[in-house]
Amino acid sequence: MKILDKIKNVNDIKLLNENELNILAKELRGFLIKSVSKTGGHLASNLGVVELTIALMYCFNFDEDKIVFDVGHQSYLYKILTNRKNQFGSLRRFDGLCGFPKVSESKYDFFDVGHASTSISVAHGMAFARDLENKNYNVISLIGDGALMNGLAFEALNSAGGSKKKMLVILNDNQMSIGESVGGFINRLNEIRLTPNYESNKRDINEFLKNIPVVGEDVSSFVQKTKDSVKYFLLKTSLFEEFGFKYIGPVNGHDTKQLIKVLNQIKETDEPVLLHVYTQKGRGYKFASENPEKYHGVPPFNIKTGEFLNKSNSVSCSEIFADSLIEIAEKNEKVIAISAAMTSGTGLTDFANKFPERFFDVGIAEGHGVTFAGGLAVSGHIPVFAIYSTFLQRAYDNIIHDVCLQNLHVVFAIDRSGIVGEDGATHQGVFDISFLSHIPNMTIISPKNQTDLKNALFYAINEHNAPIAIRYPRGSLPTLHNNFYNDFSKMKSEIIFEGDDCAIISVGDMFEVCYNVAERLKEKNIKATLINLNFIKPLDLEMIKSLHKYNKIFIAENNIKQGGAYSIILNALNKFDIFAKVYSFSFPDEFIPHGSLAKLFETYGLDEDSIYNKIINELTETTETTEIIGLPKSKR
């Protein structure tokens, strides 16, 4: 019987001896690789924390103690060891295990996470609450070196260190976020990592400095400064200690015995401690360790060859954006590309290689990235910030204050807009229309196909001269109507074809579904006008005025209903006293869970069959049961 199969209870791991713990590490890696090869998920990051997770489970009691994972990419082993191994085949599937810690999923998940750099703040809050309640459990934050670069993490270090509350921050230093970690702080960590005898050196230095005589106040002050200077010069670690943390490390994150020894010592301290652990991302699986960025988040794959399965032959939006940006940048030297630790994910790798002096990765620092872009724009350059929709949320104030308020020419290339699928609620990009549309000076384009994406980017860089966002989905856009050139400089909607029975307004990647629905309606002798809403803002008011002839208007968008295209169009219809039944095909006022794209669209009624059936029912019913939105009660 495998040792892993003996772990029935969260504390069973404490009964294992050193040899059994090492065997468990091998079994966990094997189980993880086999399972993720079928479900897809975050592989390399989890392979890197096997021994660290075992040591944490061995030393702490999570029936009482609390751990907060930063992002949660590395929480799979913890899930397996907290009574969820038998459910792991449902990982990231609809109604299955979430790919991130989720409070509603298990009593051992203490906080919902999915975005980086939050864990120290959360853990500090938990430690503060613990002391207020006169309790005595341990609180742990597990954060990566990439996430530690974010300003929120530094704010939390400052606050937590100053409070002197007992808590443990574990810095999992693998020199990676998703891609390679960058920046001055990372360079300092590299220096520390190359000084593996830090702890013994510190003891030797402190013992030596204790023997320096202290005579008089001035001499005492001088000697203290000398001690600080010598420690800083030799150890290069004053940063964490200046924040108020006791620094321990660096420790080999793959040495279970050493980790257990250090963690047990830390449990006895009553102050904030930062444990610096160095690990290898992808450890134990050749393909992942050799290419940790590629195997960070993976679809199902062949274990023997490492080959990804079910690969799409379609060109992704990220690829189209990247190729188009290079083509534009070759002719326009003012173009600067910016990434926030997502160079590969947003397709900017080739741009970075071709124009290294015109590319900058700010790391996991989205707010800084936006304001950095503002600095470039006010200096006469054209920054293009490629970023996932879910991460742009983190820079909301910067967008308003540092770009739009000054009407600066910054191009936001918003990747993964709309539903993204298996990553779930923390990553669904269904809010960008809603939080961008009400900001003055902001223009929003949602291209319907591949050609529109290229043309929109050209327009945004070379013809527009103000803040502008181009939103496009994960995966690919259709090739439908690819040969039709859309002149974006006119800032108009497109009438694809006209009919008298109703109007269907399609937003962005909903175009192909709406087009197919309209064609199916023709078979029922129902003639619909199909409108492609390229520009969500500014809204094409001439198009809005033309809607007076329709009694029923259907709007389909890959966004939440509140504040989305539906809300924008409804307000415009009311402005022009156009009264009609307006139906919304969008996501409701709730967080959308994880699951495949197809399953989520079907569940929320945004797939082709659901939209078609709804329109048929509304157009052919004899009894009026639907609320007439926007129409005064006296006219209903």
N, C-alpha and C positions, 0 to 999 in steps of 0.2 A: 504494500500500500504506500502510495506517495505521501511524503510528509505534508504537502500542500492539502491533501484530502483530509488530513487529521485536524486541520484548523477549522473547527466548527464554531468556536467562540472567539470574540475579539481578543481575549487574553490568553488563548491557548498557546500562542507563540512564545510566551514566557517560560513554558515548560521545556523548550528545546535547548539542547546543548550547542556548543560552538560549531561542531561539525554538522549537526543537523541544520543550523541556521545557514551555513554555506550551501548545503544541498538544497534548502528551500529557495535560495536565491536563484539557483540554476533552474529549478522547477517553475518558479514564477516567470522567469524570462521565456521559457518554453511555452508556458500557458499563454502568456501575453502575445507572443508572436503568432501563435496558432489562432488565437481568438480574433485579434485585430486583422489578420489576413483575410478573415471572412466578413467582418463587419466594417472594416475601415476605422480610422480614428487616429489619435495622436500616438505615434509609436516611439520615435527616437527619444523624446523627452521622458517618457515613462521608463524606457530601458536604462536610462541614466540614473534613476533614483531607486533602484531595487534594494540595494544594501541600506541606503539611507532610510527607506520606508520600513524595512525590517527592524532596524535599530530603534526607530521611533516607536514602533509598536511594542518592542521588547521593553523599552525603558519607561514608557508612559502608559497610563491607564485612561483610555479615551471614553470610559464610562463616566469619568470625572474631568479629566483634562480636555483641553480644546486645542484644535489645530485649524489654522486658516491657510488654505493653499492660495498662492498668488496665481491668477489666471485659471489654474486648475488643469493645465495640460498634463501635469505630472501626478494626477490623483488616481489613476487606474489601479495601481498596486494597492493603495489604501482602500479603495472600494472592494477589491478582491479579498483583502484580509479583514474587512468589516462586514462579513456575512453576505456578500453579493456575488460570490464566484459563480454560483449556479445560474444567476441571471445575466451573466456577461455576454451571452449570445445575443441578447436584445439591445446591446449597446448602440446608442444613437438612432435606434429605430422608434417609430411612433409608438407611444405608450411603453417604451422600454427604458433601460437605464440611460441617464443623461451622460454626456461626455465630460461634464464638469460637475463639481460638487453642488448638490441641490438639497436644501433643508427638507423639502417635502418628500425626498426619496429615502432618507435614512436619518436616524437620530445621531449618527456619527458624522454627518455633514453639518457643520455649524454655521455656515454662511454661504449664500449663493454667490458664485464668482464666475468670471468669464473674460473680464478685462484686466489688464495688467496693473500692478503697482498699488493695489488697494489693501493688501493683507496686513501691512504693518499698522495702518490706521485702524483697521477692524480689530486686530489683536490688542492694540493699545486701549480701544474702547472696552473690550472684554475684560482686560486686566483692571481697568479703572472700576468697572462695575463689580468685579469680584471683590475688590478691596472695600468698596462701599458696603457690600453685603457681608463683610467679615468672613469670607470663604477662603479656601486655600488651594485651589486647583492651579495647574500650570497652563499657560497660554503660549502657543507657538505660532509664529508666522514663518512660512516656507516660501522664500522669494528667490527668483533667479537674478543673475547679474544684469541681464537685459532689462528686466522690470525695475531694478533698483535705480536705473538711470532717470526714471521719471520724476518730475518735480514733486508729485504727491508722496512718493516714497521718502524723499528728503524732508518734506514737511513733517511726515510721521516720525521719522528718526529724531528730528529735533524735538518734537513734542514728547515722544515716549522717553527719550533719554533724559530730558529735563524733569520729567515727572518722577523718575527713579522707581517706577512701578516694576515689580518683578515680571519679566516676560523674556521669551527667547525668540530671537530672529535668526533663522538659519538661511544663510546666503548660499544658494546652490549655484556655484560658479562653474559653468561649462563653456564659457566664452561665446554663448549663443543666445539670441532671443528666438526668433524663428530663423533668421539669417545670422550672420556673424555680428556679435555685439560691437558697437562703435563708440568712440568718444574718449575724452580725457580721463574720465573716471574709470573706464575699462582699462586704459593704459596703466593706471595706478594699481588696479587689481592684478594685472599681469605681473607687475613688479613684486607685489606681495606673494603671489603664487610661486614665484621663483625663489622665495626665501622660506623654504619649507620648515626650517628649524626655528621659526619665530618664537614659539613659546619657550623653548630652552634658552634661546638667546635673550629673551626678555628677562627671564629669571637671573641669568648671569649678569646682565647689565644692571638690573635693579640692585643685586647684591653688591656689585662694585660701587655703584653710586651711593649706597648707604654709608660707605666708609669715607665719603668726602666730608671733612669737618665743617661745622657750621659755627661761625663766630660773628655775632652782631647781626643787626637787622639787615643792613645793606648787603653784607656778605651772604647772608641767608637767602635773600632775594636773588642774588647773582647765581648762587649755587643751584637754586631751584630752576632758574632759567636754563642753566647749563645742563641739568638733568633732562629737562624737557627737550632741549636741542639735541643732546646725544641720542636719546630714545628715538626722536623723529628721524635723525640722520640714519641710524642703524636699522630701524624697524619699519620706517615709512608707513606707519599705520595710525597716525594721530587722528585721522579723519573720524573714525567711528568712536574713538575715545573722547574726542572733542564734543561729539554729540551726546555723550553721557553713557555710552555702552561699554561694558567690559568686552574687549575683543579677544576671541580665541580662534586660533587657526594659523595657516590653512591646514585642514585635516583631509586625508584621503577619503573621499566619499564612497569608495568601494571596499574599504576595510571595515567589515562589520564589527570586529572585536574592538578596534580603536574607537569607532563611533560610539559603541555602547559605553566604553570607559569614559569618554568625554561627556556624553549626555548625562550619565549618572552623576558626574561631578557638578555639572551645571545645575542639576535639580536642587543642589544644596545651597545655591546662591540666592540672595534676596534682592537682586538688582537686575537692570536690563542687560542682557548678554547678546552679543552677536557672534554666532558660530559660523566661521567661513569654511565651507566644504567645497572641494573641487571634484568634479565628476566628468565623465565622458558621455556626451549625448549619443544615444544609439548603441551603447555598450552591449556586446553579446550577440549582435546580429550584424554580420559583415557589411551588408548593403547600407544599413542605417548608420553604422559608425563611420563608414567611408564617405557618406553623403547625408549628413544629419538634416540639412535643410530640405532636401528632396523628401526625406522620410519623416519629416516633422508631422505633417498631417497627410494620411495616405488613404486612398480608396482600397477596396479589397485587392490582394496581390498574391502572386505565386511565391511561396516561401523559398523554394529552391532557387529560383532565378531572380527574385526580387521584382519581377515584372508586374506592373499594375494591370488589373483586369478591367474589363468593361470600359476601356478608354474610348472617348468620343472622337469621331473623325472630324467633327466640326471645329472651325477656328474659333477660339474663345474671344470674348470681348477684350480681355486683358491683352491678348496677342494683337488684335486689331488696333487697339489704342496705342500699344508700344511701337508697332511698325509705323503707324501714322505719325506718331510724335517724332520719331527719328527722321522721317521724310521731311517734316515741317522744320525741325531743328537744323537740318542741313542747309536750309535756305534762310533761316532766321536765327542769327547768332544771339539774339536777346533771350531765347528760350532757355529756362533753367528747370530741371526736373527735381522734385523733392519726394522722398519716401520717408515713412515713419516705421522703420524696421520691417518693411514689407517689399523690399526690392524685387525679389523673385515673384512673390504673390501678385503684385500689380503689373508685372511684365517689364520692369525697368532694367533688368540685368543687361541687356544688349545696349541700351542707352548709356548706362553707367560705364560700360566698356568702351563705347565709341566716343563719348564726350565726358571723360572723367572730371574735367575741370568745370563742367556745367551740370553736375549731378551731386546731390548732397542727401545723405541719410541722416536724419536727426535722431534716429533711435526711437524708442517707445516714449515719444514726447510730442503728442499730436498738437497740443496747444502751442508749444514752442514752434512746431513746424508751420502752423498758420501765421503766427506773428513774424517768424523768419521770412516767410513768403511776402508779408506786408513790407518788410524792410527792403527786400529785393525789388518789389514793384514800385515803391516810392523812389527808388534809385534808378528807375528806367528800364528794368529788366521785366521779363514776362515769366513768372514762376508758374509751373504746372505741378500741383500737389496731388499725386495719385494716392488714394487712400480708400480703405473699405468704409462703407456707409456707417457700420456700427462703431467704428473708431472715430469718425468725424464728429460724432455726438460729443466726444470728450473735449472738443475745442470750440464749443458753442459761443462762449463769451469772446474768444479771440476772433471768430468770424465776424461778429457784430462790431466789436470795438476797434480791431486792428486792421480790418479789411473793408467792410461795407461802410462804416461810418465815414471813411476817407475816400470811398468810391475807387479803390485801387484795383488795378487790372491783375487779379489773381484767378487762375483757372483751377477749379476743383474737379478732378477726374474721379468721380465717386464710383468705385468698383463695388460689386456685391450689393447693389441696391435691390431692395425687395427681399423676398424670402431667400435664404441661403441653404436651408435644409437641416442637415444632421447636427450642425453645431448648436442649434436651438435658440432659446429665448434671448440669451445674451448677445447673439450675433446676427439675429434677423435684422436686415436693413430696411425696415418698413416705416421708418420715422423721418427720412430725410426731406421728403416733400413738405411734411408738416412743420419741421423746425427751420427750414430755410425760406419757405414761401412768404413769411410775414416780415422778413428782414428787408428794409429799404435798400435799393440799389442792386439787389441780387437778381440775377437771371437764372432760370432753370430750364434745361433742355433734357428731354428724355427720348432718345432716338429709337425708331421702330425697327431698324434693321442694320446690317453691317455697313452699308454705304452711308446711311445717315450718321452713324457714329464717326466715320472718317470726316464727313463734311462738317459735322458739328464741331469737331476738334479744330479743324482748319478755321472755321468761323470764329471760334472762341479765342484763338491765339492771334490771328492775323487781322480780324475785322472788328471784333468787339473791343471795348476799351474800359471795362468795368468788371466788378466781380461776377463770375459766371460759374455755374455748376453743370456738369454733364453727368447724368446718372445712368448706369448700365448694369445689367444683372450678372450674377455668377453664371459661368458657362458661356453659351453663345446666343447671339441674336439671329433671327431668321434671315434667309436670303430673299424672302418674298419681297417683290417690288424693288430688288436691289439695283435694277437698271434705271430706275427713275431718279433723276437729280432733283434734290430738294434745295432750293435757294434759302439758306438760313438767314441771310441778311434781311429778308422781308419780314422775319419774325411772325410768320403766319402758320395756321393749322393747314392740314391737307384734307381735301375732300377726295376720298378714294373712289367712291361712287355714290350716287344719289338715289333716294327713293322717297316715297310719300308716307309710309306707314309708321316709321319711328326713326330716331337717330341713335346711333351707337358711337360713343366717343371712346377711343382707345388711347391709353397712355403707355408709351414706351414698349416694353417687351410683351404687353398684352395684345399687340397688334395681330399676330398670326392667329391667335385664338379668336379674336373678334372678327377677323376676315373670314375664317372658316364658318363661324356662326352665321354671318351675313349671307354667305353662299348657301348654307343649309336652309336659311329662311326663304330664299328665292324658290327653293323646291316646294315650299308651302304657299307659294304665290304671295309672300310677304316681302315687300321691297323696303329695305332699310338704307338710310344714308349712313355711310361709314366715314367717320372723321378721325384722323390721326392727330392727336394733340402733341405736336413736337415741342412747342413752347408752353410749359406749365406757367411760367411767369417770365415776361408779361403775358397775360392772357390775350388771345386774339378776340377782341371785342366785336369785330365785324362777324366773326363766326358765331359768337354768342347771340347777336341780334338775329341771325338767320334761323335760330332755333325756335322762333315764335310760331312757326308753321307745324310744329310737332306736339302732339299731346303727351307722348311718352318718350323719355330720353334715358338711355342706359349708359352708365359710365364705368369703365373697367380699369383698374389700376392695381399695381403691385405695391401697395402702401396701405397704411391704416386709413380708415374712413375720416376720422377727425383731423381736420387741417390739411387733408390731401386734395387731390384734383376735384373730387366730388364737392367738397366744401367750397373750394374756390369758384367752381362753375355755378354752384347753387347761389352763392352771394351775387355773382354777376347777373344771373337770371332775375333775381329779385330786384336788382338795381334797375333793370330795364323793364320791370313789370311784365316779365314773361312767365306765365303760369302753366306749369305742366307737371305731370308725374315724373319725378326724377328718381331713378333707381341706381343704387350703388353696388357694384361688384368690387369689394375691397376687404381688407381685414378689419375685424372688430376692435373695440377698445379693450384689448387684452394682450398679454404677452403670448406670442405664438411659440408652441413647443417644438421640439426636435422631431425630425422625420424626413422622409424623402420629399423632394419637391412635388412629385406627382401626388403623393398621399396628402400633403398639406393643401395643395390647390383643390383637390377633390373634397377634402374635409371642410374647407371654408367656402366652397361653392364658386371657385374661380377657374375651374377646368372648363373645357369646351362644352361638354354635355350639360353641366350644371347651368352655365350661362344660357345655352340654347333653350333648355327646358323652361327656365325661368321667363325668358322673353316670350316664348310661345304661349305659356300660361297667361302672362299678363296681357298679351295682345288678343288672345282668343276668348278670355273669360267674359261672361255676361254680367256677373255680379261684381261690382266694384268693391274690392276689399283692401286695396292698398292706399295708404295715406298719400294725399296729394301734397307733396313737400313744396313749401314756398307759396302755396295758394291760400289767401285769406279764407277763413271759415265761411264768410258770406258768399263766396264764389264757388264753394265746393259742391 
